[in-house]
Amino acid sequence: MPRDYLVEHLVAIPSFRALLRAIEARKIAALDLPRPILDLGCGDGHFAQATFTAPLDAGIDPSPQAIAEAARRGMHRELRVADSNAMPFADETFATVLSNSVVEHIPDIDATLRETQRVLKPGGLFVFTTPSHHFAEFLFFADVFRALGLKRFSRAYENYFNRISRHYRTDAPETWIARLARFGFATREWHAYFSRAASHLFDLAHYYSAPTLLYKKLFGRWIVAPHRANFVLIEALWRQYYDEPPTREGAYLFFLCEKK
């Protein structure tokens, strides 16, 4: 029986993040990625644990706290506290570099792409997801302000959301394809995902999920009662968006690239 990534994520992390990460986990789990694999920006290891059945070969993240938590999860054979623009690995070490919703948070993306190209073997894969140029535009309150003719408020909300999300960029696919080519990557596949309707619920769920921040501080976990029965309604609501097909216009982008 195939894994239900939506349920697995709903009982572990805030609902807005659960929908997005579940979609991404299903996409990436379906790929036959050659090893060794580097998890670039592995964070606390939750995504690797929720996506793969066997540990990845290596993971890096600039946060010592995140790396410590990733170590407890045991889904990486090697973990390093490291910056993506100076990776502590020899040339041509990995067959795949995987980065899930990380590149938008990196200030010097050129340096990171240069390093990614360096540590990949010839013909190696760079697989990543990232918000698109539609990310902020598709948010519920941005659309509400726009519909009311309050364009200034709409732009302010978009800027606010990108700021609290710590985004340095939310680029169009054409921008990414050209950037990747400059650093020796051929884009073999890309598509968008996460519709405007999904983005509306994603936006609203940020406020609905606010108490989980307190739970995390008090109990060390986002969800205090991780039972599927507690999520029946939100699971039913999220399911249609979890099952959305890939598109050319979405709030997020998936890329599979090959080192030339």
Secondary structure, DSSP 8 states (H G I E B T S, - for coil): ----HHHHHHTTS-HHHHHHHHHHHHHHHTS---SSEEEET-TTSHHHHHH-SS-BSEEEES-HHHHHHHHHHT-BS-EEE--TTS-SS-TT-EEEEEEES-GGG-S-HHHHHHHHHHHEEEEEEEEEEEE-TTTTTTSHHHHHHHHTT-HHHHHHHHHHHHHHTT-S----HHHHHHHHHHTTEEEEEEEEE--HHHHHHHHHHHHHTTHHHHHHHHHSSS-SS--GGGGHHHHHHHHHHHT---BSS-SEEEEEEEE-
